[in-house]
Amino acid sequence: MSRGRYLAGWVTAEVSGAEPERFLTALAQRDIPFWNAAPPKDYVLTVCLPYRMGKLVPGLAKGLGCEGRVRSRHGLPALCRRLRRRYGLMACLLLGALLLFAGSTFVWQIDVEGNVTVPEGPIRQALQECGVDIGAFWPAFSQDAIRNGVILRVPAIRWMTVDIRGGHAHVIVREKREHLPVVQMREYVKIVSTKPALVDEVQALHGTAETEPGRAVLPGETLIGGYTTGRFGVLGPGRAVGRVTGRTWYELTARAPLTEQSEAPAGRERGQWALILGKTRINFYKGSSICPAGCDKIIESHPLAVKGLFTLPIALERTVTVPVRRQDVPAEGLEERLEGLLTERLLAAIGPEGMVTESHFTSTEGDGTLYVTLRAECREPIGAEIPLTDADLAEIQAKIPPKTEDQGT
């Protein structure tokens, strides 16, 4: 049944007589649509017609020497006809529609989307201070006032909007982009090694390279010195700027028990119902809802809402407590999980600019434990900037040769 047919309605007509099939011919001659025509049985024919054509059935059948009547009516017009004398029900429906419309003009649910580094708590606190709270009358909101108020209270946000549909406030925020740090060339800085490595490439854009490809370095060893040189030697302290990459080697190990605990239901589940009215909770059970030992707790919430249409501050909450039995079972896919964990740790150690050139896994078992080891060779940046100390500055000053007459001219 199509939605359009239900809205327009239809009737089931019953025609009896010597030749009731002539009724179908008369309908076709008058371009009256019909469907579900049943073959005559005991000289009785049934057929479906549009709702508005029901009043023509008796007269049209009488003109053919038959008797016709509307046996049943269907669809929305028939429903309205049955309800037209039920004043109490109609009043309740009207009152419910008015309450639903009035309730949809208040905020009953708030969702925040788009925040990555800013916690949701400060955003909700700022919204509440700006008037966007549960139970607020949203037609009185001012988008500009809310936006400016939240941005002033949470400086990390650069843009936001509040989209409200049927009592559901959807808050979308955009955070400020992180600006690239400004390099102060007047600062005295050197670049040192952060880990043991075999130097692969040195790019000294400013400063003096103190290492070369193929050389092994240890953590803390200077890679690019914080001083500049010329044809007469060291000119003075400065800021080292550059990039040094090297070959590094890692050996990471992870372990886990060969068995893990599995849970299985060990008894009948117990359900507890509660009614949530805004911020008020009405329990339909005695005692506490605290989950006892050896049980799992599942909470199911059924709000009175239709997504995108309306949201009301009413919800039924069901708390299910299920006794469980815990037992040790062999861990499935344990080796693959440990390998994935080690891979994540390796990628975190070398950073987004590093790359793995070679790797392999080995696994052993002992004392009910699985050991997985990852050995890898990588290529990654190994330099880090640190300020020059007083000792570094004194050493650089000692390397500066005294000026001669040739240097003066």
Steps between C-alpha positions, in 0.01 A plus 500: 500500500642835394501807725296698245225238492481498880470879515227508230319195640303226328184291543417135442172478302274195487266453201245216479266409219453279195796653313713689749799503262317767298587734789870481401411587140306804619797614708733471201259696277497784756883498546463412867814317623453173687719213621490168687184392318401152625319263261126470570417238761137422571418793270698738725792711371746698715721777371708790645433860394633845597341632819319785325327252262334305781183710487448402130488127566128459592365712212733352238416144605125573505516623141642159402228304676728414797534593861814681611638613834824610659615213719800674663698825490879531537774763521533837669151635405341191654705545817396864531136399446517247784664754734279797428255418781766401754548846642711390795749318281517788254559742786781280636663482157475875460638559850785256432585679176501837680720364780735347244525830316553694822759250626696521176564870565725411796844341495501145642819356353839658415769336287843653432691412183827613342720540809829309481739651753251706704313290761123490476454613863618862456291533184184383679578732793537795261174408325322486834631846595374628164151359563521176299395249767248222554152653516598827329249669264694483174292744284645776721857402412729737313758316291738797504480544877553128565788479253679806638442394860637150453804618301584754772477232769684231299774681301610177328176506294498716187145429375180331617131465423194355674253305285173423685240258370209387711664563837834349395786752499786397273807713581776501234835659588823560311826538686777747421777370279839461655742756358850402402758609756700812418873432489700762687838509328650708781467207741810285542403138434677181397361173364590182686424132448195359681591130462787274393511485122714477190490838326351471154455862385595845634336823382643800686307809389654721766779417742787256459466126440700300754424156358487333160318209334622157607599609849344345813368743761371464855217686674599857588781520245507827303394461136484865389687751713346828605769717342593624156833484321668693223832498318675629811346235730221529758305824466279475807203324663169467317199281449538155344235426238494175306398137480693184579367154419648173606456126499367367830431152634224394739429185698157505665342214695142445615358217706155376596348189667405218265156485661242768564181521702172440324158587637185292455150551648459302822140575592187697424531867422323756718349812348425825682303787347521870573331810358716804421316834506755769418749483786268295723523122521207285619595139574240225457691262725612471858854506623812611316609456139862435598627197311589213739824308470510242222245681284499718191288813480337622178307829481250554217346846451184554294442876460171642380637654181496476125836586345485826307137565605467545876666415832324498837660478847338162561674165480455146626820344631543127547786364707577134436715305746632167369695251719810385311748217537861578422735232372840479332498424128781501241560849367411525131720701264734591787816504288342726237379739769844526659658557159254782433578652841874490435452656157304788655774555759767501229314753283444722805874484579619603153231764448313595184821598315673167563475185291558130565748354254510144634321306777424147615324333795598204718281330762567258787289341773590437862325472839158548339610825334551594137795726421511686168809700399524754220839585353499786252735728311370852438597829344387806695596854610732476801564867583352723768562865583637599841623845616871561530629494856750744648769237455410468130516876453837519677634221277381679186648829614833323556495378138456850354842612371619855575447753223798580275571792270386295197164430672460869583554607141 
